[in-house]
Amino acid sequence: MRIAKNIEMLEIKGDNGVIYPILAWDEHNLVLIDAGFPGQIDLITAEIAKANRSANDITAIILTHQDIDHIGCVRELLELAPNAQVMAHIEEAPYINGEKTPIKLAALSARYDDLPDDMKIMHDKMKAGFANRRIKIDKFLQDGEILPICGDIEIIHTPGHTHGHICLLFRESGVLVGGDAVNIQEGKLIGANPNHTADLKSAEESFAKIRDLGASFVVAYHGGCYTENTTS
């Protein structure tokens, strides 16, 4: 779905619901924001092709945060576009490159013996998934940084869901990529899901920060595109 000039919201349908990575481009760059679950590479490349672009031409993969549904296909994308730079907030990088255990996995590991069997199975799958998804971060992003690509992309640190979560504001078009710092519920824009949030107070402060930006479009990774005049 085209949401602004040279910005496409991809729709990836899978067993765990629908997610919405963002593809943006200019004369010299093709940028993918977030990279789906493991095993979704064919769906992602097909959606990129629908936008009349090729995954082989990706120059940058920007990750809003560390979760497996955001980093899942980075390795496969780098096989197609080996010169692409992988970017993430400096606080997220150690969790993505394997130096630290991702926070959701660490929380489950800490109480593994008390978990019910189904949660133990989920933990073990998550642990194996992250072990196979370690990714080197080429560029560490910081709050307020402007990437001079695709009409200027502003990095906005929005901690809460994870400590280094970022949103990205396309300054030329006013599109805000909200990752998991935002959701859409009954046609309303809301903040991070409290059931999957590391620091709820920080998440609430980050959501207030997001609302104050006055973006023309806000894309929720698990909800799609929100404007004041639409419900999805």
VOROBA-397311 format. One record per residue (C-alpha): residue in three letters; x, y, z. Coordinates in nm, 2 decimals, padded with zeros to 4 digits. Example, Ala and Ser with C-alpha at 12.3 -4.5 7.8 and 13.67 -1.06 7.14 Angstrom:
2
+------+--------+--------+--------+
! code !   east !  north !     up !
+------+--------+--------+--------+
!  ALA !  01.23 ! -00.45 !  00.78 !
!  SER !  01.37 ! -00.11 !  00.71 !
+------+--------+--------+--------+
This chain:
232
+------+--------+--------+--------+
! code !   east !  north !     up !
+------+--------+--------+--------+
!  MET !  00.00 !  00.00 !  00.00 !
!  ARG !  00.15 !  00.34 ! -00.11 !
!  ILE !  00.11 !  00.58 !  00.19 !
!  ALA !  00.33 !  00.86 !  00.06 !
!  LYS !  00.56 !  00.94 ! -00.23 !
!  ASN !  00.82 !  00.66 ! -00.25 !
!  ILE !  00.70 !  00.50 !  00.08 !
!  GLU !  00.52 !  00.16 !  00.07 !
!  MET !  00.36 ! -00.02 !  00.36 !
!  LEU !  00.42 ! -00.39 !  00.30 !
!  GLU !  00.15 ! -00.64 !  00.42 !
!  ILE !  00.30 ! -00.97 !  00.54 !
!  LYS !  00.04 ! -01.23 !  00.64 !
!  GLY !  00.15 ! -01.52 !  00.84 !
!  ASP !  00.05 ! -01.77 !  01.11 !
!  ASN !  00.11 ! -01.51 !  01.38 !
!  GLY ! -00.11 ! -01.24 !  01.21 !
!  VAL ! -00.03 ! -00.95 !  00.98 !
!  ILE !  00.27 ! -00.73 !  01.01 !
!  TYR !  00.36 ! -00.41 !  00.82 !
!  PRO !  00.72 ! -00.34 !  00.74 !
!  ILE !  00.80 ! -00.02 !  00.55 !
!  LEU !  00.98 !  00.02 !  00.22 !
!  ALA !  01.11 !  00.36 !  00.12 !
!  TRP !  01.34 !  00.47 ! -00.16 !
!  ASP !  01.50 !  00.76 ! -00.34 !
!  GLU !  01.73 !  00.78 ! -00.64 !
!  HIS !  02.02 !  00.61 ! -00.47 !
!  ASN !  01.87 !  00.42 ! -00.17 !
!  LEU !  01.62 !  00.14 ! -00.10 !
!  VAL !  01.54 !  00.11 !  00.27 !
!  LEU !  01.35 ! -00.16 !  00.45 !
!  ILE !  01.23 ! -00.09 !  00.81 !
!  ASP !  01.19 ! -00.42 !  01.00 !
!  ALA !  01.22 ! -00.76 !  00.85 !
!  GLY !  00.95 ! -01.00 !  00.96 !
!  PHE !  00.95 ! -01.33 !  01.13 !
!  PRO !  01.20 ! -01.61 !  01.04 !
!  GLY !  01.08 ! -01.79 !  00.73 !
!  GLN !  00.90 ! -01.50 !  00.57 !
!  ILE !  01.16 ! -01.41 !  00.32 !
!  ASP !  00.95 ! -01.51 !  00.02 !
!  LEU !  00.66 ! -01.31 !  00.14 !
!  ILE !  00.88 ! -01.00 !  00.20 !
!  THR !  01.05 ! -01.02 ! -00.14 !
!  ALA !  00.71 ! -01.07 ! -00.31 !
!  GLU !  00.57 ! -00.76 ! -00.14 !
!  ILE !  00.88 ! -00.56 ! -00.24 !
!  ALA !  00.83 ! -00.67 ! -00.60 !
!  LYS !  00.47 ! -00.55 ! -00.59 !
!  ALA !  00.61 ! -00.20 ! -00.52 !
!  ASN !  00.81 ! -00.25 ! -00.84 !
!  ARG !  01.14 ! -00.28 ! -00.64 !
!  SER !  01.38 ! -00.56 ! -00.59 !
!  ALA !  01.52 ! -00.69 ! -00.26 !
!  ASN !  01.85 ! -00.72 ! -00.43 !
!  ASP !  01.87 ! -00.34 ! -00.44 !
!  ILE !  01.82 ! -00.28 ! -00.07 !
!  THR !  02.09 ! -00.04 !  00.07 !
!  ALA !  01.98 ! -00.03 !  00.43 !
!  ILE !  01.78 ! -00.24 !  00.68 !
!  ILE !  01.67 ! -00.03 !  00.98 !
!  LEU !  01.54 ! -00.23 !  01.28 !
!  THR !  01.31 ! -00.06 !  01.53 !
!  HIS !  01.41 ! -00.31 !  01.80 !
!  GLN !  01.54 ! -00.65 !  01.89 !
!  ASP !  01.22 ! -00.88 !  01.87 !
!  ILE !  01.23 ! -01.18 !  01.66 !
!  ASP !  00.94 ! -01.07 !  01.44 !
!  HIS !  01.14 ! -00.76 !  01.34 !
!  ILE !  01.48 ! -00.92 !  01.28 !
!  GLY !  01.37 ! -01.26 !  01.14 !
!  CYS !  01.47 ! -01.23 !  00.78 !
!  VAL !  01.77 ! -01.00 !  00.80 !
!  ARG !  02.02 ! -01.28 !  00.72 !
!  GLU !  01.83 ! -01.39 !  00.41 !
!  LEU !  01.79 ! -01.03 !  00.29 !
!  LEU !  02.17 ! -00.98 !  00.33 !
!  GLU !  02.23 ! -01.28 !  00.11 !
!  LEU !  02.02 ! -01.10 ! -00.16 !
!  ALA !  02.17 ! -00.76 ! -00.09 !
!  PRO !  02.51 ! -00.82 !  00.07 !
!  ASN !  02.62 ! -00.45 !  00.07 !
!  ALA !  02.31 ! -00.34 !  00.27 !
!  GLN !  02.39 ! -00.17 !  00.60 !
!  VAL !  02.20 ! -00.29 !  00.90 !
!  MET !  02.11 ! -00.01 !  01.15 !
!  ALA !  01.96 ! -00.01 !  01.50 !
!  HIS !  01.96 !  00.21 !  01.81 !
!  ILE !  02.29 !  00.18 !  02.00 !
!  GLU !  02.10 !  00.03 !  02.31 !
!  GLU !  01.94 ! -00.24 !  02.10 !
!  ALA !  02.26 ! -00.35 !  01.92 !
!  PRO !  02.39 ! -00.59 !  02.19 !
!  TYR !  02.07 ! -00.78 !  02.19 !
!  ILE !  02.06 ! -00.81 !  01.81 !
!  ASN !  02.42 ! -00.91 !  01.76 !
!  GLY !  02.42 ! -01.17 !  02.04 !
!  GLU !  02.62 ! -01.00 !  02.31 !
!  LYS !  02.32 ! -00.99 !  02.54 !
!  THR !  02.01 ! -01.22 !  02.57 !
!  PRO !  01.70 ! -01.05 !  02.43 !
!  ILE !  01.49 ! -00.92 !  02.71 !
!  LYS !  01.18 ! -01.13 !  02.65 !
!  LEU !  01.38 ! -01.45 !  02.63 !
!  ALA !  01.58 ! -01.36 !  02.94 !
!  ALA !  01.25 ! -01.30 !  03.13 !
!  LEU !  01.13 ! -01.65 !  03.04 !
!  SER !  01.46 ! -01.81 !  03.11 !
!  ALA !  01.47 ! -01.66 !  03.46 !
!  ARG !  01.15 ! -01.85 !  03.55 !
!  TYR !  01.20 ! -02.15 !  03.32 !
!  ASP !  01.15 ! -02.42 !  03.59 !
!  ASP !  00.81 ! -02.27 !  03.68 !
!  LEU !  00.68 ! -02.23 !  03.33 !
!  PRO !  00.40 ! -02.46 !  03.20 !
!  ASP !  00.50 ! -02.70 !  02.94 !
!  ASP !  00.36 ! -02.50 !  02.65 !
!  MET !  00.56 ! -02.19 !  02.76 !
!  LYS !  00.87 ! -02.41 !  02.80 !
!  ILE !  00.83 ! -02.51 !  02.43 !
!  MET !  00.78 ! -02.15 !  02.33 !
!  HIS !  01.09 ! -02.05 !  02.53 !
!  ASP !  01.30 ! -02.33 !  02.36 !
!  LYS !  01.18 ! -02.22 !  02.01 !
!  MET !  01.26 ! -01.86 !  02.09 !
!  LYS !  01.60 ! -01.94 !  02.22 !
!  ALA !  01.69 ! -02.14 !  01.91 !
!  GLY !  01.54 ! -01.87 !  01.69 !
!  PHE !  01.75 ! -01.60 !  01.84 !
!  ALA !  02.07 ! -01.81 !  01.83 !
!  ASN !  02.03 ! -01.84 !  01.45 !
!  ARG !  01.94 ! -01.48 !  01.40 !
!  ARG !  02.24 ! -01.29 !  01.54 !
!  ILE !  02.32 ! -01.00 !  01.32 !
!  LYS !  02.61 ! -00.75 !  01.31 !
!  ILE !  02.49 ! -00.39 !  01.33 !
!  ASP !  02.68 ! -00.17 !  01.09 !
!  LYS !  02.55 !  00.16 !  01.21 !
!  PHE !  02.44 !  00.26 !  01.56 !
!  LEU !  02.15 !  00.51 !  01.56 !
!  GLN !  02.09 !  00.77 !  01.83 !
!  ASP !  01.79 !  00.99 !  01.92 !
!  GLY !  01.76 !  01.30 !  01.70 !
!  GLU !  01.99 !  01.17 !  01.43 !
!  ILE !  01.89 !  01.26 !  01.08 !
!  LEU !  01.96 !  01.01 !  00.80 !
!  PRO !  02.00 !  01.21 !  00.48 !
!  ILE !  01.81 !  00.96 !  00.27 !
!  CYS !  01.45 !  00.92 !  00.14 !
!  GLY !  01.37 !  01.29 !  00.22 !
!  ASP !  01.55 !  01.28 !  00.56 !
!  ILE !  01.46 !  01.02 !  00.82 !
!  GLU !  01.47 !  01.14 !  01.18 !
!  ILE !  01.55 !  00.88 !  01.45 !
!  ILE !  01.33 !  00.91 !  01.76 !
!  HIS !  01.42 !  00.71 !  02.07 !
!  THR !  01.10 !  00.57 !  02.21 !
!  PRO !  01.19 !  00.34 !  02.50 !
!  GLY !  00.94 !  00.13 !  02.68 !
!  HIS !  00.85 ! -00.17 !  02.46 !
!  THR !  01.23 ! -00.23 !  02.47 !
!  HIS !  01.49 !  00.00 !  02.61 !
!  GLY !  01.63 !  00.10 !  02.27 !
!  HIS !  01.31 !  00.10 !  02.06 !
!  ILE !  01.31 !  00.37 !  01.79 !
!  CYS !  01.05 !  00.53 !  01.57 !
!  LEU !  01.14 !  00.69 !  01.24 !
!  LEU !  00.99 !  01.01 !  01.11 !
!  PHE !  01.01 !  01.08 !  00.73 !
!  ARG !  01.04 !  01.45 !  00.75 !
!  GLU !  00.94 !  01.53 !  00.39 !
!  SER !  00.62 !  01.33 !  00.40 !
!  GLY !  00.53 !  01.34 !  00.77 !
!  VAL !  00.50 !  00.96 !  00.79 !
!  LEU !  00.60 !  00.81 !  01.13 !
!  VAL !  00.70 !  00.45 !  01.15 !
!  GLY !  00.60 !  00.35 !  01.50 !
!  GLY !  00.72 ! -00.01 !  01.53 !
!  ASP !  00.57 ! -00.16 !  01.85 !
!  ALA !  00.55 !  00.17 !  02.04 !
!  VAL !  00.21 !  00.22 !  01.89 !
!  ASN ! -00.10 !  00.01 !  01.82 !
!  ILE ! -00.44 !  00.07 !  01.67 !
!  GLN ! -00.75 ! -00.04 !  01.87 !
!  GLU ! -01.11 !  00.03 !  01.76 !
!  GLY ! -00.99 !  00.30 !  01.52 !
!  LYS ! -00.78 !  00.48 !  01.79 !
!  LEU ! -00.41 !  00.51 !  01.81 !
!  ILE ! -00.28 !  00.37 !  02.14 !
!  GLY !  00.06 !  00.30 !  02.29 !
!  ALA !  00.26 ! -00.02 !  02.33 !
!  ASN !  00.09 ! -00.34 !  02.44 !
!  PRO !  00.14 ! -00.35 !  02.82 !
!  ASN !  00.16 ! -00.74 !  02.80 !
!  HIS !  00.47 ! -00.71 !  02.59 !
!  THR !  00.64 ! -00.40 !  02.73 !
!  ALA !  00.96 ! -00.39 !  02.93 !
!  ASP !  00.90 ! -00.05 !  03.10 !
!  LEU !  00.54 !  00.07 !  03.09 !
!  LYS !  00.61 !  00.41 !  03.23 !
!  SER !  00.87 !  00.48 !  02.96 !
!  ALA !  00.63 !  00.34 !  02.70 !
!  GLU !  00.36 !  00.59 !  02.81 !
!  GLU !  00.61 !  00.88 !  02.80 !
!  SER !  00.72 !  00.77 !  02.45 !
!  PHE !  00.36 !  00.75 !  02.33 !
!  ALA !  00.30 !  01.11 !  02.45 !
!  LYS !  00.62 !  01.21 !  02.26 !
!  ILE !  00.49 !  01.04 !  01.95 !
!  ARG !  00.15 !  01.21 !  01.97 !
!  ASP !  00.32 !  01.55 !  02.01 !
!  LEU !  00.49 !  01.50 !  01.67 !
!  GLY !  00.17 !  01.55 !  01.48 !
!  ALA !  00.26 !  01.30 !  01.21 !
!  SER !  00.02 !  01.29 !  00.91 !
!  PHE !  00.04 !  00.91 !  00.90 !
!  VAL !  00.15 !  00.66 !  01.18 !
!  VAL !  00.23 !  00.30 !  01.09 !
!  ALA !  00.19 !  00.04 !  01.37 !
!  TYR !  00.38 ! -00.27 !  01.29 !
!  HIS !  00.09 ! -00.49 !  01.41 !
!  GLY ! -00.19 ! -00.26 !  01.31 !
!  GLY ! -00.13 ! -00.09 !  00.98 !
!  CYS ! -00.16 !  00.28 !  00.89 !
!  TYR ! -00.34 !  00.53 !  01.11 !
!  THR ! -00.45 !  00.89 !  01.03 !
!  GLU ! -00.69 !  01.11 !  01.22 !
!  ASN ! -00.94 !  01.05 !  00.94 !
!  THR ! -00.91 !  00.67 !  00.90 !
!  THR ! -00.95 !  00.36 !  01.12 !
!  SER ! -00.68 !  00.14 !  00.97 !
+------+--------+--------+--------+
